[in-house]
Amino acid sequence: IYNENQIAEKLKSLPGWTFKDKALQREYKLKSFNEALGFIVRIGLFAELMDHHPEIFNVYNQVKIRLNTHSANGITDLDFDLAEKIEGIFCG
């Protein structure tokens, strides 16, 4: 489990991500609902392979992601690994 200082340091390599309410968070704005839905599905495929499932909220073309490791009650490598995958999907 990472402490708040470690989280802040690791977030430097993940632009747009923040630590709030005990979770890593980021909001994305896509061009349309279809793009947002495709983005969510692609995230879901990685999340399932990792057995690490984020909270995902969607309103039209906006997607909000929250990551934390419930079983560890904090932020772990799984959260940062999935955040990096999500960034790759978004930028890719």
PDB file of N, CA, C and O in Angstrom:
ATOM      1  N   ILE A   1       0.856  -1.188   0.000  1.00  0.00           N
ATOM      2  CA  ILE A   1       0.000   0.000   0.000  1.00  0.00           C
ATOM      3  C   ILE A   1       0.890   1.235   0.000  1.00  0.00           C
ATOM      4  O   ILE A   1       1.860   1.326   0.752  1.00  0.00           O
ATOM      5  N   TYR A   2       0.536   2.184  -0.862  1.00  0.00           N
ATOM      6  CA  TYR A   2       1.290   3.429  -0.952  1.00  0.00           C
ATOM      7  C   TYR A   2       0.763   4.450   0.046  1.00  0.00           C
ATOM      8  O   TYR A   2      -0.441   4.521   0.294  1.00  0.00           O
ATOM      9  N   ASN A   3       1.671   5.244   0.620  1.00  0.00           N
ATOM     10  CA  ASN A   3       1.238   6.359   1.461  1.00  0.00           C
ATOM     11  C   ASN A   3       1.018   7.580   0.564  1.00  0.00           C
ATOM     12  O   ASN A   3       1.326   7.536  -0.628  1.00  0.00           O
ATOM     13  N   GLU A   4       0.494   8.660   1.125  1.00  0.00           N
ATOM     14  CA  GLU A   4       0.129   9.826   0.318  1.00  0.00           C
ATOM     15  C   GLU A   4       1.328  10.455  -0.386  1.00  0.00           C
ATOM     16  O   GLU A   4       1.192  10.920  -1.518  1.00  0.00           O
ATOM     17  N   ASN A   5       2.490  10.484   0.246  1.00  0.00           N
ATOM     18  CA  ASN A   5       3.681  11.036  -0.408  1.00  0.00           C
ATOM     19  C   ASN A   5       4.111  10.180  -1.600  1.00  0.00           C
ATOM     20  O   ASN A   5       4.473  10.707  -2.651  1.00  0.00           O
ATOM     21  N   GLN A   6       4.068   8.873  -1.431  1.00  0.00           N
ATOM     22  CA  GLN A   6       4.414   7.969  -2.529  1.00  0.00           C
ATOM     23  C   GLN A   6       3.416   8.098  -3.681  1.00  0.00           C
ATOM     24  O   GLN A   6       3.798   8.065  -4.851  1.00  0.00           O
ATOM     25  N   ILE A   7       2.156   8.243  -3.343  1.00  0.00           N
ATOM     26  CA  ILE A   7       1.120   8.416  -4.362  1.00  0.00           C
ATOM     27  C   ILE A   7       1.369   9.701  -5.141  1.00  0.00           C
ATOM     28  O   ILE A   7       1.325   9.700  -6.371  1.00  0.00           O
ATOM     29  N   ALA A   8       1.627  10.782  -4.441  1.00  0.00           N
ATOM     30  CA  ALA A   8       1.892  12.067  -5.109  1.00  0.00           C
ATOM     31  C   ALA A   8       3.087  11.956  -6.050  1.00  0.00           C
ATOM     32  O   ALA A   8       3.064  12.515  -7.147  1.00  0.00           O
ATOM     33  N   GLU A   9       4.112  11.252  -5.638  1.00  0.00           N
ATOM     34  CA  GLU A   9       5.301  11.081  -6.480  1.00  0.00           C
ATOM     35  C   GLU A   9       4.966  10.271  -7.735  1.00  0.00           C
ATOM     36  O   GLU A   9       5.359  10.642  -8.841  1.00  0.00           O
ATOM     37  N   LYS A  10       4.245   9.174  -7.561  1.00  0.00           N
ATOM     38  CA  LYS A  10       3.898   8.330  -8.711  1.00  0.00           C
ATOM     39  C   LYS A  10       2.928   9.029  -9.661  1.00  0.00           C
ATOM     40  O   LYS A  10       2.948   8.772 -10.865  1.00  0.00           O
ATOM     41  N   LEU A  11       2.082   9.906  -9.133  1.00  0.00           N
ATOM     42  CA  LEU A  11       1.122  10.612  -9.988  1.00  0.00           C
ATOM     43  C   LEU A  11       1.797  11.606 -10.930  1.00  0.00           C
ATOM     44  O   LEU A  11       1.193  12.042 -11.910  1.00  0.00           O
ATOM     45  N   LYS A  12       3.041  11.962 -10.639  1.00  0.00           N
ATOM     46  CA  LYS A  12       3.770  12.878 -11.527  1.00  0.00           C
ATOM     47  C   LYS A  12       3.916  12.295 -12.933  1.00  0.00           C
ATOM     48  O   LYS A  12       4.037  13.041 -13.905  1.00  0.00           O
ATOM     49  N   SER A  13       3.904  10.984 -13.041  1.00  0.00           N
ATOM     50  CA  SER A  13       4.032  10.343 -14.350  1.00  0.00           C
ATOM     51  C   SER A  13       2.672  10.013 -14.978  1.00  0.00           C
ATOM     52  O   SER A  13       2.608   9.389 -16.038  1.00  0.00           O
ATOM     53  N   LEU A  14       1.588  10.435 -14.317  1.00  0.00           N
ATOM     54  CA  LEU A  14       0.234  10.201 -14.827  1.00  0.00           C
ATOM     55  C   LEU A  14      -0.536  11.523 -14.880  1.00  0.00           C
ATOM     56  O   LEU A  14      -1.372  11.783 -14.015  1.00  0.00           O
ATOM     57  N   PRO A  15      -0.266  12.352 -15.878  1.00  0.00           N
ATOM     58  CA  PRO A  15      -0.943  13.651 -15.977  1.00  0.00           C
ATOM     59  C   PRO A  15      -2.465  13.493 -15.992  1.00  0.00           C
ATOM     60  O   PRO A  15      -3.008  12.604 -16.648  1.00  0.00           O
ATOM     61  N   GLY A  16      -3.127  14.366 -15.263  1.00  0.00           N
ATOM     62  CA  GLY A  16      -4.585  14.345 -15.220  1.00  0.00           C
ATOM     63  C   GLY A  16      -5.156  13.498 -14.101  1.00  0.00           C
ATOM     64  O   GLY A  16      -6.322  13.653 -13.736  1.00  0.00           O
ATOM     65  N   TRP A  17      -4.353  12.607 -13.555  1.00  0.00           N
ATOM     66  CA  TRP A  17      -4.815  11.761 -12.454  1.00  0.00           C
ATOM     67  C   TRP A  17      -4.607  12.485 -11.134  1.00  0.00           C
ATOM     68  O   TRP A  17      -3.616  13.193 -10.955  1.00  0.00           O
ATOM     69  N   THR A  18      -5.536  12.307 -10.217  1.00  0.00           N
ATOM     70  CA  THR A  18      -5.445  12.896  -8.886  1.00  0.00           C
ATOM     71  C   THR A  18      -5.725  11.817  -7.846  1.00  0.00           C
ATOM     72  O   THR A  18      -6.209  10.731  -8.165  1.00  0.00           O
ATOM     73  N   PHE A  19      -5.410  12.143  -6.605  1.00  0.00           N
ATOM     74  CA  PHE A  19      -5.741  11.273  -5.484  1.00  0.00           C
ATOM     75  C   PHE A  19      -6.763  12.015  -4.640  1.00  0.00           C
ATOM     76  O   PHE A  19      -6.463  13.062  -4.067  1.00  0.00           O
ATOM     77  N   LYS A  20      -7.964  11.472  -4.565  1.00  0.00           N
ATOM     78  CA  LYS A  20      -9.045  12.123  -3.833  1.00  0.00           C
ATOM     79  C   LYS A  20      -9.980  11.053  -3.277  1.00  0.00           C
ATOM     80  O   LYS A  20     -10.279  10.066  -3.950  1.00  0.00           O
ATOM     81  N   ASP A  21     -10.431  11.257  -2.058  1.00  0.00           N
ATOM     82  CA  ASP A  21     -11.373  10.325  -1.425  1.00  0.00           C
ATOM     83  C   ASP A  21     -10.867   8.884  -1.482  1.00  0.00           C
ATOM     84  O   ASP A  21     -11.619   7.961  -1.795  1.00  0.00           O
ATOM     85  N   LYS A  22      -9.571   8.707  -1.172  1.00  0.00           N
ATOM     86  CA  LYS A  22      -8.936   7.391  -1.063  1.00  0.00           C
ATOM     87  C   LYS A  22      -8.880   6.625  -2.381  1.00  0.00           C
ATOM     88  O   LYS A  22      -8.825   5.395  -2.384  1.00  0.00           O
ATOM     89  N   ALA A  23      -8.894   7.358  -3.518  1.00  0.00           N
ATOM     90  CA  ALA A  23      -8.839   6.690  -4.821  1.00  0.00           C
ATOM     91  C   ALA A  23      -8.070   7.539  -5.821  1.00  0.00           C
ATOM     92  O   ALA A  23      -8.031   8.765  -5.717  1.00  0.00           O
ATOM     93  N   LEU A  24      -7.459   6.867  -6.793  1.00  0.00           N
ATOM     94  CA  LEU A  24      -6.909   7.563  -7.944  1.00  0.00           C
ATOM     95  C   LEU A  24      -8.089   7.880  -8.852  1.00  0.00           C
ATOM     96  O   LEU A  24      -8.958   7.034  -9.065  1.00  0.00           O
ATOM     97  N   GLN A  25      -8.121   9.106  -9.389  1.00  0.00           N
ATOM     98  CA  GLN A  25      -9.262   9.515 -10.194  1.00  0.00           C
ATOM     99  C   GLN A  25      -8.817  10.280 -11.424  1.00  0.00           C
ATOM    100  O   GLN A  25      -7.804  10.980 -11.416  1.00  0.00           O
ATOM    101  N   ARG A  26      -9.607  10.127 -12.490  1.00  0.00           N
ATOM    102  CA  ARG A  26      -9.383  10.925 -13.695  1.00  0.00           C
ATOM    103  C   ARG A  26     -10.667  10.983 -14.482  1.00  0.00           C
ATOM    104  O   ARG A  26     -11.442  10.027 -14.517  1.00  0.00           O
ATOM    105  N   GLU A  27     -10.879  12.124 -15.112  1.00  0.00           N
ATOM    106  CA  GLU A  27     -12.024  12.298 -16.000  1.00  0.00           C
ATOM    107  C   GLU A  27     -11.531  12.462 -17.418  1.00  0.00           C
ATOM    108  O   GLU A  27     -10.529  13.132 -17.669  1.00  0.00           O
ATOM    109  N   TYR A  28     -12.242  11.843 -18.343  1.00  0.00           N
ATOM    110  CA  TYR A  28     -11.917  11.912 -19.762  1.00  0.00           C
ATOM    111  C   TYR A  28     -13.117  12.463 -20.515  1.00  0.00           C
ATOM    112  O   TYR A  28     -14.265  12.187 -20.167  1.00  0.00           O
ATOM    113  N   LYS A  29     -12.838  13.237 -21.541  1.00  0.00           N
ATOM    114  CA  LYS A  29     -13.895  13.716 -22.424  1.00  0.00           C
ATOM    115  C   LYS A  29     -13.573  13.207 -23.821  1.00  0.00           C
ATOM    116  O   LYS A  29     -12.507  13.491 -24.367  1.00  0.00           O
ATOM    117  N   LEU A  30     -14.495  12.460 -24.386  1.00  0.00           N
ATOM    118  CA  LEU A  30     -14.320  11.900 -25.713  1.00  0.00           C
ATOM    119  C   LEU A  30     -15.230  12.635 -26.696  1.00  0.00           C
ATOM    120  O   LEU A  30     -15.979  13.528 -26.299  1.00  0.00           O
ATOM    121  N   LYS A  31     -15.170  12.266 -27.971  1.00  0.00           N
ATOM    122  CA  LYS A  31     -15.913  12.998 -28.995  1.00  0.00           C
ATOM    123  C   LYS A  31     -17.400  12.694 -28.993  1.00  0.00           C
ATOM    124  O   LYS A  31     -18.204  13.544 -29.377  1.00  0.00           O
ATOM    125  N   SER A  32     -17.779  11.498 -28.567  1.00  0.00           N
ATOM    126  CA  SER A  32     -19.185  11.095 -28.639  1.00  0.00           C
ATOM    127  C   SER A  32     -19.470  10.013 -27.602  1.00  0.00           C
ATOM    128  O   SER A  32     -18.567   9.495 -26.945  1.00  0.00           O
ATOM    129  N   PHE A  33     -20.747   9.692 -27.480  1.00  0.00           N
ATOM    130  CA  PHE A  33     -21.136   8.596 -26.602  1.00  0.00           C
ATOM    131  C   PHE A  33     -20.538   7.287 -27.094  1.00  0.00           C
ATOM    132  O   PHE A  33     -20.068   6.483 -26.289  1.00  0.00           O
ATOM    133  N   ASN A  34     -20.549   7.058 -28.411  1.00  0.00           N
ATOM    134  CA  ASN A  34     -19.987   5.821 -28.958  1.00  0.00           C
ATOM    135  C   ASN A  34     -18.513   5.678 -28.613  1.00  0.00           C
ATOM    136  O   ASN A  34     -18.070   4.589 -28.247  1.00  0.00           O
ATOM    137  N   GLU A  35     -17.745   6.757 -28.722  1.00  0.00           N
ATOM    138  CA  GLU A  35     -16.327   6.691 -28.358  1.00  0.00           C
ATOM    139  C   GLU A  35     -16.157   6.432 -26.867  1.00  0.00           C
ATOM    140  O   GLU A  35     -15.287   5.660 -26.464  1.00  0.00           O
ATOM    141  N   ALA A  36     -16.984   7.074 -26.051  1.00  0.00           N
ATOM    142  CA  ALA A  36     -16.909   6.860 -24.601  1.00  0.00           C
ATOM    143  C   ALA A  36     -17.214   5.406 -24.263  1.00  0.00           C
ATOM    144  O   ALA A  36     -16.530   4.799 -23.439  1.00  0.00           O
ATOM    145  N   LEU A  37     -18.232   4.854 -24.893  1.00  0.00           N
ATOM    146  CA  LEU A  37     -18.606   3.473 -24.628  1.00  0.00           C
ATOM    147  C   LEU A  37     -17.503   2.510 -25.072  1.00  0.00           C
ATOM    148  O   LEU A  37     -17.193   1.554 -24.360  1.00  0.00           O
ATOM    149  N   GLY A  38     -16.914   2.753 -26.233  1.00  0.00           N
ATOM    150  CA  GLY A  38     -15.803   1.922 -26.689  1.00  0.00           C
ATOM    151  C   GLY A  38     -14.618   1.986 -25.741  1.00  0.00           C
ATOM    152  O   GLY A  38     -13.977   0.973 -25.463  1.00  0.00           O
ATOM    153  N   PHE A  39     -14.331   3.182 -25.247  1.00  0.00           N
ATOM    154  CA  PHE A  39     -13.255   3.395 -24.280  1.00  0.00           C
ATOM    155  C   PHE A  39     -13.516   2.566 -23.023  1.00  0.00           C
ATOM    156  O   PHE A  39     -12.613   1.909 -22.506  1.00  0.00           O
ATOM    157  N   ILE A  40     -14.741   2.603 -22.543  1.00  0.00           N
ATOM    158  CA  ILE A  40     -15.115   1.859 -21.340  1.00  0.00           C
ATOM    159  C   ILE A  40     -14.951   0.360 -21.563  1.00  0.00           C
ATOM    160  O   ILE A  40     -14.436  -0.343 -20.694  1.00  0.00           O
ATOM    161  N   VAL A  41     -15.380  -0.130 -22.711  1.00  0.00           N
ATOM    162  CA  VAL A  41     -15.257  -1.561 -23.010  1.00  0.00           C
ATOM    163  C   VAL A  41     -13.789  -1.976 -23.047  1.00  0.00           C
ATOM    164  O   VAL A  41     -13.426  -3.021 -22.506  1.00  0.00           O
ATOM    165  N   ARG A  42     -12.954  -1.174 -23.675  1.00  0.00           N
ATOM    166  CA  ARG A  42     -11.526  -1.506 -23.750  1.00  0.00           C
ATOM    167  C   ARG A  42     -10.903  -1.517 -22.357  1.00  0.00           C
ATOM    168  O   ARG A  42     -10.083  -2.383 -22.052  1.00  0.00           O
ATOM    169  N   ILE A  43     -11.291  -0.553 -21.502  1.00  0.00           N
ATOM    170  CA  ILE A  43     -10.821  -0.561 -20.110  1.00  0.00           C
ATOM    171  C   ILE A  43     -11.262  -1.850 -19.426  1.00  0.00           C
ATOM    172  O   ILE A  43     -10.484  -2.487 -18.716  1.00  0.00           O
ATOM    173  N   GLY A  44     -12.507  -2.221 -19.647  1.00  0.00           N
ATOM    174  CA  GLY A  44     -13.054  -3.420 -19.020  1.00  0.00           C
ATOM    175  C   GLY A  44     -12.298  -4.682 -19.385  1.00  0.00           C
ATOM    176  O   GLY A  44     -12.127  -5.568 -18.547  1.00  0.00           O
ATOM    177  N   LEU A  45     -11.841  -4.774 -20.633  1.00  0.00           N
ATOM    178  CA  LEU A  45     -11.075  -5.955 -21.050  1.00  0.00           C
ATOM    179  C   LEU A  45      -9.764  -6.061 -20.280  1.00  0.00           C
ATOM    180  O   LEU A  45      -9.406  -7.142 -19.813  1.00  0.00           O
ATOM    181  N   PHE A  46      -9.040  -4.939 -20.144  1.00  0.00           N
ATOM    182  CA  PHE A  46      -7.801  -4.949 -19.356  1.00  0.00           C
ATOM    183  C   PHE A  46      -8.094  -5.220 -17.881  1.00  0.00           C
ATOM    184  O   PHE A  46      -7.389  -5.993 -17.232  1.00  0.00           O
ATOM    185  N   ALA A  47      -9.132  -4.582 -17.361  1.00  0.00           N
ATOM    186  CA  ALA A  47      -9.472  -4.745 -15.944  1.00  0.00           C
ATOM    187  C   ALA A  47      -9.770  -6.210 -15.629  1.00  0.00           C
ATOM    188  O   ALA A  47      -9.350  -6.727 -14.594  1.00  0.00           O
ATOM    189  N   GLU A  48     -10.487  -6.865 -16.517  1.00  0.00           N
ATOM    190  CA  GLU A  48     -10.819  -8.273 -16.296  1.00  0.00           C
ATOM    191  C   GLU A  48      -9.570  -9.141 -16.337  1.00  0.00           C
ATOM    192  O   GLU A  48      -9.413 -10.041 -15.512  1.00  0.00           O
ATOM    193  N   LEU A  49      -8.678  -8.881 -17.291  1.00  0.00           N
ATOM    194  CA  LEU A  49      -7.425  -9.643 -17.363  1.00  0.00           C
ATOM    195  C   LEU A  49      -6.589  -9.457 -16.098  1.00  0.00           C
ATOM    196  O   LEU A  49      -5.921 -10.386 -15.645  1.00  0.00           O
ATOM    197  N   MET A  50      -6.631  -8.257 -15.535  1.00  0.00           N
ATOM    198  CA  MET A  50      -5.859  -7.958 -14.326  1.00  0.00           C
ATOM    199  C   MET A  50      -6.592  -8.376 -13.053  1.00  0.00           C
ATOM    200  O   MET A  50      -6.012  -8.361 -11.967  1.00  0.00           O
ATOM    201  N   ASP A  51      -7.860  -8.746 -13.185  1.00  0.00           N
ATOM    202  CA  ASP A  51      -8.727  -9.020 -12.034  1.00  0.00           C
ATOM    203  C   ASP A  51      -8.724  -7.828 -11.072  1.00  0.00           C
ATOM    204  O   ASP A  51      -8.624  -7.977  -9.854  1.00  0.00           O
ATOM    205  N   HIS A  52      -8.837  -6.648 -11.670  1.00  0.00           N
ATOM    206  CA  HIS A  52      -8.838  -5.402 -10.900  1.00  0.00           C
ATOM    207  C   HIS A  52      -9.852  -4.468 -11.552  1.00  0.00           C
ATOM    208  O   HIS A  52      -9.621  -3.968 -12.653  1.00  0.00           O
ATOM    209  N   HIS A  53     -10.955  -4.238 -10.884  1.00  0.00           N
ATOM    210  CA  HIS A  53     -12.110  -3.600 -11.506  1.00  0.00           C
ATOM    211  C   HIS A  53     -12.345  -2.189 -10.972  1.00  0.00           C
ATOM    212  O   HIS A  53     -12.617  -2.001  -9.787  1.00  0.00           O
ATOM    213  N   PRO A  54     -12.237  -1.203 -11.859  1.00  0.00           N
ATOM    214  CA  PRO A  54     -12.402   0.194 -11.445  1.00  0.00           C
ATOM    215  C   PRO A  54     -13.871   0.577 -11.319  1.00  0.00           C
ATOM    216  O   PRO A  54     -14.761  -0.126 -11.800  1.00  0.00           O
ATOM    217  N   GLU A  55     -14.099   1.702 -10.663  1.00  0.00           N
ATOM    218  CA  GLU A  55     -15.410   2.335 -10.710  1.00  0.00           C
ATOM    219  C   GLU A  55     -15.400   3.204 -11.958  1.00  0.00           C
ATOM    220  O   GLU A  55     -14.492   4.011 -12.155  1.00  0.00           O
ATOM    221  N   ILE A  56     -16.409   3.036 -12.793  1.00  0.00           N
ATOM    222  CA  ILE A  56     -16.497   3.790 -14.042  1.00  0.00           C
ATOM    223  C   ILE A  56     -17.854   4.467 -14.095  1.00  0.00           C
ATOM    224  O   ILE A  56     -18.888   3.822 -13.922  1.00  0.00           O
ATOM    225  N   PHE A  57     -17.842   5.782 -14.336  1.00  0.00           N
ATOM    226  CA  PHE A  57     -19.070   6.565 -14.442  1.00  0.00           C
ATOM    227  C   PHE A  57     -19.099   7.210 -15.825  1.00  0.00           C
ATOM    228  O   PHE A  57     -18.094   7.755 -16.281  1.00  0.00           O
ATOM    229  N   ASN A  58     -20.231   7.149 -16.477  1.00  0.00           N
ATOM    230  CA  ASN A  58     -20.334   7.677 -17.833  1.00  0.00           C
ATOM    231  C   ASN A  58     -21.577   8.546 -17.981  1.00  0.00           C
ATOM    232  O   ASN A  58     -22.679   8.138 -17.615  1.00  0.00           O
ATOM    233  N   VAL A  59     -21.390   9.737 -18.518  1.00  0.00           N
ATOM    234  CA  VAL A  59     -22.485  10.594 -18.939  1.00  0.00           C
ATOM    235  C   VAL A  59     -22.136  11.092 -20.335  1.00  0.00           C
ATOM    236  O   VAL A  59     -21.195  11.866 -20.510  1.00  0.00           O
ATOM    237  N   TYR A  60     -22.886  10.653 -21.307  1.00  0.00           N
ATOM    238  CA  TYR A  60     -22.704  10.949 -22.720  1.00  0.00           C
ATOM    239  C   TYR A  60     -21.252  10.717 -23.149  1.00  0.00           C
ATOM    240  O   TYR A  60     -20.845   9.567 -23.309  1.00  0.00           O
ATOM    241  N   ASN A  61     -20.461  11.780 -23.338  1.00  0.00           N
ATOM    242  CA  ASN A  61     -19.084  11.603 -23.822  1.00  0.00           C
ATOM    243  C   ASN A  61     -18.051  11.746 -22.712  1.00  0.00           C
ATOM    244  O   ASN A  61     -16.854  11.825 -22.986  1.00  0.00           O
ATOM    245  N   GLN A  62     -18.495  11.781 -21.481  1.00  0.00           N
ATOM    246  CA  GLN A  62     -17.578  11.941 -20.351  1.00  0.00           C
ATOM    247  C   GLN A  62     -17.493  10.643 -19.550  1.00  0.00           C
ATOM    248  O   GLN A  62     -18.501  10.002 -19.254  1.00  0.00           O
ATOM    249  N   VAL A  63     -16.256  10.281 -19.209  1.00  0.00           N
ATOM    250  CA  VAL A  63     -16.002   9.055 -18.457  1.00  0.00           C
ATOM    251  C   VAL A  63     -15.145   9.417 -17.252  1.00  0.00           C
ATOM    252  O   VAL A  63     -14.092  10.038 -17.394  1.00  0.00           O
ATOM    253  N   LYS A  64     -15.598   9.029 -16.075  1.00  0.00           N
ATOM    254  CA  LYS A  64     -14.836   9.250 -14.847  1.00  0.00           C
ATOM    255  C   LYS A  64     -14.425   7.886 -14.300  1.00  0.00           C
ATOM    256  O   LYS A  64     -15.245   6.975 -14.183  1.00  0.00           O
ATOM    257  N   ILE A  65     -13.149   7.766 -13.970  1.00  0.00           N
ATOM    258  CA  ILE A  65     -12.578   6.513 -13.458  1.00  0.00           C
ATOM    259  C   ILE A  65     -12.098   6.736 -12.026  1.00  0.00           C
ATOM    260  O   ILE A  65     -11.491   7.761 -11.714  1.00  0.00           O
ATOM    261  N   ARG A  66     -12.380   5.762 -11.163  1.00  0.00           N
ATOM    262  CA  ARG A  66     -11.846   5.749  -9.794  1.00  0.00           C
ATOM    263  C   ARG A  66     -11.185   4.395  -9.567  1.00  0.00           C
ATOM    264  O   ARG A  66     -11.767   3.344  -9.838  1.00  0.00           O
ATOM    265  N   LEU A  67      -9.966   4.446  -9.066  1.00  0.00           N
ATOM    266  CA  LEU A  67      -9.209   3.217  -8.804  1.00  0.00           C
ATOM    267  C   LEU A  67      -8.754   3.161  -7.355  1.00  0.00           C
ATOM    268  O   LEU A  67      -8.197   4.125  -6.830  1.00  0.00           O
ATOM    269  N   ASN A  68      -8.993   2.042  -6.722  1.00  0.00           N
ATOM    270  CA  ASN A  68      -8.362   1.701  -5.454  1.00  0.00           C
ATOM    271  C   ASN A  68      -8.467   0.195  -5.274  1.00  0.00           C
ATOM    272  O   ASN A  68      -9.299  -0.462  -5.900  1.00  0.00           O
ATOM    273  N   THR A  69      -7.627  -0.334  -4.426  1.00  0.00           N
ATOM    274  CA  THR A  69      -7.625  -1.776  -4.204  1.00  0.00           C
ATOM    275  C   THR A  69      -8.415  -2.045  -2.934  1.00  0.00           C
ATOM    276  O   THR A  69      -7.912  -1.880  -1.823  1.00  0.00           O
ATOM    277  N   HIS A  70      -9.662  -2.462  -3.119  1.00  0.00           N
ATOM    278  CA  HIS A  70     -10.554  -2.660  -1.971  1.00  0.00           C
ATOM    279  C   HIS A  70     -10.014  -3.689  -0.995  1.00  0.00           C
ATOM    280  O   HIS A  70     -10.125  -3.519   0.219  1.00  0.00           O
ATOM    281  N   SER A  71      -9.432  -4.754  -1.523  1.00  0.00           N
ATOM    282  CA  SER A  71      -8.940  -5.821  -0.640  1.00  0.00           C
ATOM    283  C   SER A  71      -7.775  -5.360   0.233  1.00  0.00           C
ATOM    284  O   SER A  71      -7.546  -5.919   1.306  1.00  0.00           O
ATOM    285  N   ALA A  72      -7.035  -4.339  -0.219  1.00  0.00           N
ATOM    286  CA  ALA A  72      -5.910  -3.810   0.559  1.00  0.00           C
ATOM    287  C   ALA A  72      -6.298  -2.538   1.297  1.00  0.00           C
ATOM    288  O   ALA A  72      -5.525  -2.014   2.099  1.00  0.00           O
ATOM    289  N   ASN A  73      -7.497  -2.047   1.020  1.00  0.00           N
ATOM    290  CA  ASN A  73      -7.979  -0.810   1.630  1.00  0.00           C
ATOM    291  C   ASN A  73      -7.025   0.358   1.377  1.00  0.00           C
ATOM    292  O   ASN A  73      -6.714   1.133   2.281  1.00  0.00           O
ATOM    293  N   GLY A  74      -6.567   0.467   0.122  1.00  0.00           N
ATOM    294  CA  GLY A  74      -5.657   1.550  -0.223  1.00  0.00           C
ATOM    295  C   GLY A  74      -5.245   1.483  -1.682  1.00  0.00           C
ATOM    296  O   GLY A  74      -5.856   0.783  -2.490  1.00  0.00           O
ATOM    297  N   ILE A  75      -4.196   2.225  -2.000  1.00  0.00           N
ATOM    298  CA  ILE A  75      -3.664   2.280  -3.358  1.00  0.00           C
ATOM    299  C   ILE A  75      -2.463   1.348  -3.456  1.00  0.00           C
ATOM    300  O   ILE A  75      -1.551   1.407  -2.632  1.00  0.00           O
ATOM    301  N   THR A  76      -2.471   0.482  -4.476  1.00  0.00           N
ATOM    302  CA  THR A  76      -1.400  -0.488  -4.673  1.00  0.00           C
ATOM    303  C   THR A  76      -0.876  -0.392  -6.112  1.00  0.00           C
ATOM    304  O   THR A  76      -1.338   0.428  -6.905  1.00  0.00           O
ATOM    305  N   ASP A  77       0.095  -1.247  -6.424  1.00  0.00           N
ATOM    306  CA  ASP A  77       0.623  -1.313  -7.783  1.00  0.00           C
ATOM    307  C   ASP A  77      -0.467  -1.596  -8.807  1.00  0.00           C
ATOM    308  O   ASP A  77      -0.404  -1.098  -9.931  1.00  0.00           O
ATOM    309  N   LEU A  78      -1.464  -2.389  -8.431  1.00  0.00           N
ATOM    310  CA  LEU A  78      -2.558  -2.683  -9.354  1.00  0.00           C
ATOM    311  C   LEU A  78      -3.224  -1.408  -9.858  1.00  0.00           C
ATOM    312  O   LEU A  78      -3.550  -1.298 -11.040  1.00  0.00           O
ATOM    313  N   ASP A  79      -3.423  -0.451  -8.965  1.00  0.00           N
ATOM    314  CA  ASP A  79      -4.081   0.799  -9.341  1.00  0.00           C
ATOM    315  C   ASP A  79      -3.235   1.595 -10.319  1.00  0.00           C
ATOM    316  O   ASP A  79      -3.747   2.100 -11.318  1.00  0.00           O
ATOM    317  N   PHE A  80      -1.949   1.709 -10.038  1.00  0.00           N
ATOM    318  CA  PHE A  80      -1.071   2.448 -10.941  1.00  0.00           C
ATOM    319  C   PHE A  80      -0.899   1.707 -12.274  1.00  0.00           C
ATOM    320  O   PHE A  80      -0.834   2.339 -13.328  1.00  0.00           O
ATOM    321  N   ASP A  81      -0.826   0.386 -12.231  1.00  0.00           N
ATOM    322  CA  ASP A  81      -0.703  -0.385 -13.470  1.00  0.00           C
ATOM    323  C   ASP A  81      -1.937  -0.193 -14.352  1.00  0.00           C
ATOM    324  O   ASP A  81      -1.813  -0.002 -15.562  1.00  0.00           O
ATOM    325  N   LEU A  82      -3.120  -0.244 -13.751  1.00  0.00           N
ATOM    326  CA  LEU A  82      -4.336  -0.066 -14.540  1.00  0.00           C
ATOM    327  C   LEU A  82      -4.464   1.368 -15.031  1.00  0.00           C
ATOM    328  O   LEU A  82      -4.916   1.587 -16.154  1.00  0.00           O
ATOM    329  N   ALA A  83      -4.082   2.344 -14.227  1.00  0.00           N
ATOM    330  CA  ALA A  83      -4.113   3.742 -14.663  1.00  0.00           C
ATOM    331  C   ALA A  83      -3.219   3.928 -15.883  1.00  0.00           C
ATOM    332  O   ALA A  83      -3.590   4.642 -16.815  1.00  0.00           O
ATOM    333  N   GLU A  84      -2.056   3.303 -15.893  1.00  0.00           N
ATOM    334  CA  GLU A  84      -1.157   3.400 -17.041  1.00  0.00           C
ATOM    335  C   GLU A  84      -1.775   2.753 -18.284  1.00  0.00           C
ATOM    336  O   GLU A  84      -1.653   3.283 -19.388  1.00  0.00           O
ATOM    337  N   LYS A  85      -2.431   1.618 -18.103  1.00  0.00           N
ATOM    338  CA  LYS A  85      -3.117   0.954 -19.225  1.00  0.00           C
ATOM    339  C   LYS A  85      -4.213   1.858 -19.779  1.00  0.00           C
ATOM    340  O   LYS A  85      -4.362   1.998 -20.993  1.00  0.00           O
ATOM    341  N   ILE A  86      -4.980   2.471 -18.874  1.00  0.00           N
ATOM    342  CA  ILE A  86      -6.075   3.364 -19.293  1.00  0.00           C
ATOM    343  C   ILE A  86      -5.521   4.529 -20.096  1.00  0.00           C
ATOM    344  O   ILE A  86      -6.089   4.911 -21.120  1.00  0.00           O
ATOM    345  N   GLU A  87      -4.412   5.092 -19.631  1.00  0.00           N
ATOM    346  CA  GLU A  87      -3.781   6.194 -20.378  1.00  0.00           C
ATOM    347  C   GLU A  87      -3.365   5.739 -21.769  1.00  0.00           C
ATOM    348  O   GLU A  87      -3.527   6.472 -22.745  1.00  0.00           O
ATOM    349  N   GLY A  88      -2.831   4.529 -21.854  1.00  0.00           N
ATOM    350  CA  GLY A  88      -2.435   3.972 -23.142  1.00  0.00           C
ATOM    351  C   GLY A  88      -3.618   3.805 -24.081  1.00  0.00           C
ATOM    352  O   GLY A  88      -3.503   4.066 -25.279  1.00  0.00           O
ATOM    353  N   ILE A  89      -4.746   3.375 -23.550  1.00  0.00           N
ATOM    354  CA  ILE A  89      -5.959   3.236 -24.350  1.00  0.00           C
ATOM    355  C   ILE A  89      -6.410   4.613 -24.841  1.00  0.00           C
ATOM    356  O   ILE A  89      -6.736   4.778 -26.016  1.00  0.00           O
ATOM    357  N   PHE A  90      -6.427   5.584 -23.957  1.00  0.00           N
ATOM    358  CA  PHE A  90      -6.910   6.926 -24.302  1.00  0.00           C
ATOM    359  C   PHE A  90      -6.009   7.603 -25.323  1.00  0.00           C
ATOM    360  O   PHE A  90      -6.492   8.232 -26.265  1.00  0.00           O
ATOM    361  N   CYS A  91      -4.719   7.476 -25.141  1.00  0.00           N
ATOM    362  CA  CYS A  91      -3.755   8.167 -26.007  1.00  0.00           C
ATOM    363  C   CYS A  91      -3.415   7.367 -27.256  1.00  0.00           C
ATOM    364  O   CYS A  91      -2.905   7.905 -28.239  1.00  0.00           O
ATOM    365  N   GLY A  92      -3.708   6.066 -27.200  1.00  0.00           N
ATOM    366  CA  GLY A  92      -3.253   5.138 -28.195  1.00  0.00           C
ATOM    367  C   GLY A  92      -3.855   5.219 -29.526  1.00  0.00           C
ATOM    368  O   GLY A  92      -3.497   4.444 -30.413  1.00  0.00           O
TER     369      GLY A  92
END
